[in-house]
Amino acid sequence: MVGKGLSPDNKACCALVVGLCEVGKVDLAYELVVEVIKGGNVEFSTLIYNALVSGFCRIGRIDKAQAIKLFMTENECEPDLVTYNVLLNYFCNELMLQEADKLFKKMERSGIRRDVYSYNQMIKGLCNTNKPDKAYLLMVNKMEADGSVDAVSYNTVIKAFCKDSHIGKAYNLFEDMDRKGIAPDVVTFTTLIKNFLNKGSSGIAKTLLDRMSGKGLLPDCIFYTTIIDHLCKRGKVETACSVFNDMIIQGVGPDVISYNALINGFCKSKRVTEAIHLYEEMQSKGFSPDETTFKLIIGGLICEKKLSEACQVWDQMMEKGFTLDRAVSETLINAIHSIDYA
């Protein structure tokens, strides 16, 4: 089009540049802009420049992105909030905190009002460079004063405190959040629950899960299963059963993996009768046991020396087309032989 002497207007050029950048053809978009600029008939909007800045940032060409920002200023098209936020996002993702801080301060000097996204990029950058205390101070001293703090801000700092083994600080921040009228979301609760479980504080985790449900925030099946599995591996089978029942009450249907997690807990606690009950229940509800289910049940029955039942389940397993691994099958055969020769 340009090669034939035809010059697209701002609207057409904008559509082309944005489209090319979205499919990763940023250099082609840039060449188009250069050609149109040479024609001198079109004044570009910030939308076109921002598309290029964003496109170059996505492919890691920060030098080109910054050059375009400079070109904007030189050509009386001042960078706007979007321009700065795109660059902030890049610097913070790449842990270039000095560059991010310079840009953040320049926004203020240039009269660009920083929004919640701008602040959250800085929060993210500080947390990702193991500076959660600085992130917290930025949040309470600056963001709250500007009315720019949100659940994402809190969640980022809470996660960073948990990662830094300061779960007490994370929990206090969660309580502050609630008191200040910023509603915790699924991410907030998920982060805290998983970390309290990792610390072995299953009671607090269960209380948080109850609070979460009380606020009408419903976790999905994967979330519930993760908690059940974690509790079972720590021997907290009763609490795991309670969570399993809560899941059903809340209308979140368990899947085969959920059942397997609880079956594993029962078998490890030498409660194979309850594991068998779950095994039968899952089938009555239309779930087909998988290879893991069969191995767990057979292993549990072997441990309790219920070899006849173990063989029956083995038969069921083979009927479904699954094979028992060598270690478990040899254990079962050896157990049967030991009884035969007793």
JOFEN-V855767 format. One record per helix or strand of 3 or more residues. SS is the DSSP state (h for helix, s for strand). FROM is the first residue (numbers start at 1). LEN is the number of residues. If there is no record, write none. Layout:
SS | FROM | LEN
SS | FROM | LEN
//
This chain:
h | 10 | 13
h | 26 | 14
h | 46 | 13
h | 62 | 13
h | 81 | 13
h | 97 | 13
h | 116 | 13
h | 132 | 15
h | 151 | 13
h | 167 | 13
h | 186 | 13
h | 202 | 13
h | 221 | 13
h | 237 | 13
h | 256 | 13
h | 272 | 13
h | 291 | 13
h | 307 | 13
h | 326 | 15
//
